[in-house]
């Protein structure tokens, strides 16, 4: 499943908040540019965020 997720490009226009809350286990802020998302199935993804003014 992980290789499939790495190849998939997705931009969500709408978000189902109830579904997101049911799927997520944890969101951990590592530093000002990096956070880690853990899904209840065990998948962990680190995501870098860039802020441009």
Biotite code that builds the C-alpha atoms (Angstrom):
import biotite.structure as struc

atoms = struc.array([
    struc.Atom([0.000, 0.000, 0.000], chain_id="A", res_id=1, res_name="UNK", atom_name="CA", element="C"),
    struc.Atom([2.850, 2.419, 0.794], chain_id="A", res_id=2, res_name="UNK", atom_name="CA", element="C"),
    struc.Atom([4.234, 2.431, -2.798], chain_id="A", res_id=3, res_name="UNK", atom_name="CA", element="C"),
    struc.Atom([0.744, 3.232, -4.074], chain_id="A", res_id=4, res_name="UNK", atom_name="CA", element="C"),
    struc.Atom([0.399, 6.148, -1.650], chain_id="A", res_id=5, res_name="UNK", atom_name="CA", element="C"),
    struc.Atom([3.787, 7.527, -2.703], chain_id="A", res_id=6, res_name="UNK", atom_name="CA", element="C"),
    struc.Atom([2.711, 7.601, -6.377], chain_id="A", res_id=7, res_name="UNK", atom_name="CA", element="C"),
    struc.Atom([-0.692, 9.154, -5.720], chain_id="A", res_id=8, res_name="UNK", atom_name="CA", element="C"),
    struc.Atom([-1.132, 12.909, -6.041], chain_id="A", res_id=9, res_name="UNK", atom_name="CA", element="C"),
    struc.Atom([-4.266, 14.174, -4.370], chain_id="A", res_id=10, res_name="UNK", atom_name="CA", element="C"),
    struc.Atom([-5.707, 17.582, -3.766], chain_id="A", res_id=11, res_name="UNK", atom_name="CA", element="C"),
    struc.Atom([-8.841, 17.557, -1.655], chain_id="A", res_id=12, res_name="UNK", atom_name="CA", element="C"),
    struc.Atom([-11.343, 20.308, -2.285], chain_id="A", res_id=13, res_name="UNK", atom_name="CA", element="C"),
    struc.Atom([-13.603, 19.173, 0.558], chain_id="A", res_id=14, res_name="UNK", atom_name="CA", element="C"),
    struc.Atom([-12.823, 17.307, 3.763], chain_id="A", res_id=15, res_name="UNK", atom_name="CA", element="C"),
    struc.Atom([-15.143, 15.038, 5.729], chain_id="A", res_id=16, res_name="UNK", atom_name="CA", element="C"),
    struc.Atom([-14.144, 16.051, 9.279], chain_id="A", res_id=17, res_name="UNK", atom_name="CA", element="C"),
    struc.Atom([-15.925, 13.099, 10.911], chain_id="A", res_id=18, res_name="UNK", atom_name="CA", element="C"),
    struc.Atom([-14.102, 10.618, 8.678], chain_id="A", res_id=19, res_name="UNK", atom_name="CA", element="C"),
    struc.Atom([-10.738, 12.281, 9.323], chain_id="A", res_id=20, res_name="UNK", atom_name="CA", element="C"),
    struc.Atom([-11.301, 12.109, 13.094], chain_id="A", res_id=21, res_name="UNK", atom_name="CA", element="C"),
    struc.Atom([-12.200, 8.403, 12.853], chain_id="A", res_id=22, res_name="UNK", atom_name="CA", element="C"),
    struc.Atom([-9.099, 7.565, 10.777], chain_id="A", res_id=23, res_name="UNK", atom_name="CA", element="C"),
    struc.Atom([-6.409, 9.565, 12.597], chain_id="A", res_id=24, res_name="UNK", atom_name="CA", element="C"),
    struc.Atom([-4.650, 8.214, 15.656], chain_id="A", res_id=25, res_name="UNK", atom_name="CA", element="C"),
    struc.Atom([-2.203, 11.042, 16.318], chain_id="A", res_id=26, res_name="UNK", atom_name="CA", element="C"),
    struc.Atom([-0.637, 14.192, 14.872], chain_id="A", res_id=27, res_name="UNK", atom_name="CA", element="C"),
    struc.Atom([2.740, 15.128, 16.339], chain_id="A", res_id=28, res_name="UNK", atom_name="CA", element="C"),
    struc.Atom([4.565, 18.405, 15.656], chain_id="A", res_id=29, res_name="UNK", atom_name="CA", element="C"),
    struc.Atom([8.285, 17.713, 15.343], chain_id="A", res_id=30, res_name="UNK", atom_name="CA", element="C"),
    struc.Atom([9.449, 21.258, 14.575], chain_id="A", res_id=31, res_name="UNK", atom_name="CA", element="C"),
    struc.Atom([8.177, 24.388, 12.831], chain_id="A", res_id=32, res_name="UNK", atom_name="CA", element="C"),
    struc.Atom([8.445, 22.772, 9.384], chain_id="A", res_id=33, res_name="UNK", atom_name="CA", element="C"),
    struc.Atom([7.741, 19.082, 10.053], chain_id="A", res_id=34, res_name="UNK", atom_name="CA", element="C"),
    struc.Atom([4.903, 17.098, 11.561], chain_id="A", res_id=35, res_name="UNK", atom_name="CA", element="C"),
    struc.Atom([4.070, 13.400, 11.783], chain_id="A", res_id=36, res_name="UNK", atom_name="CA", element="C"),
    struc.Atom([0.645, 11.905, 11.081], chain_id="A", res_id=37, res_name="UNK", atom_name="CA", element="C"),
    struc.Atom([-0.269, 8.471, 12.433], chain_id="A", res_id=38, res_name="UNK", atom_name="CA", element="C"),
    struc.Atom([-3.339, 6.689, 11.061], chain_id="A", res_id=39, res_name="UNK", atom_name="CA", element="C"),
    struc.Atom([-5.137, 4.116, 13.213], chain_id="A", res_id=40, res_name="UNK", atom_name="CA", element="C"),
    struc.Atom([-4.090, 1.328, 10.809], chain_id="A", res_id=41, res_name="UNK", atom_name="CA", element="C"),
    struc.Atom([-0.468, 1.985, 11.807], chain_id="A", res_id=42, res_name="UNK", atom_name="CA", element="C"),
    struc.Atom([0.721, 4.014, 8.820], chain_id="A", res_id=43, res_name="UNK", atom_name="CA", element="C"),
    struc.Atom([2.993, 6.901, 9.859], chain_id="A", res_id=44, res_name="UNK", atom_name="CA", element="C"),
    struc.Atom([3.761, 9.780, 7.474], chain_id="A", res_id=45, res_name="UNK", atom_name="CA", element="C"),
    struc.Atom([6.101, 12.704, 8.075], chain_id="A", res_id=46, res_name="UNK", atom_name="CA", element="C"),
    struc.Atom([5.023, 15.838, 6.252], chain_id="A", res_id=47, res_name="UNK", atom_name="CA", element="C"),
    struc.Atom([7.110, 18.944, 5.641], chain_id="A", res_id=48, res_name="UNK", atom_name="CA", element="C"),
    struc.Atom([5.294, 22.282, 5.516], chain_id="A", res_id=49, res_name="UNK", atom_name="CA", element="C"),
    struc.Atom([6.777, 25.389, 3.917], chain_id="A", res_id=50, res_name="UNK", atom_name="CA", element="C"),
    struc.Atom([5.436, 28.820, 4.709], chain_id="A", res_id=51, res_name="UNK", atom_name="CA", element="C"),
    struc.Atom([5.948, 31.618, 2.239], chain_id="A", res_id=52, res_name="UNK", atom_name="CA", element="C"),
    struc.Atom([5.021, 35.205, 3.053], chain_id="A", res_id=53, res_name="UNK", atom_name="CA", element="C"),
])
